[in-house]
């Protein structure tokens, strides 16, 4: 029998959802973002300081390929997610 999480994930897979996760420089958020991306459950957006997010990702050993890192200091990039 599948777990509730597995059933939830199966329903999301390939649906093209976008998920914005704040605090992208937190290791737990980075790991969750990587799992969501790798399982094709959602397009993940991490707003914040791109340099800080990338540095945290390196420390956590989490590749950022496929994740959208958005610099919140750049107002033009935020308009796309408003």
SULHU-V750514 format. One record per run of one state. SS is the DSSP state (h for helix, s for strand, l for the rest). FROM is the first residue (numbers start at 1). TO is the last residue. If there is no record, write none. Layout:
# SULHU-V750514
SS/FROM/TO
SS/FROM/TO
This chain:
# SULHU-V750514
l/1/3
h/4/12
l/13/17
s/18/20
l/21/26
h/27/38
l/39/42
s/43/48
l/49/49
h/50/60
l/61/67
s/68/71
l/72/74
h/75/79
l/80/82
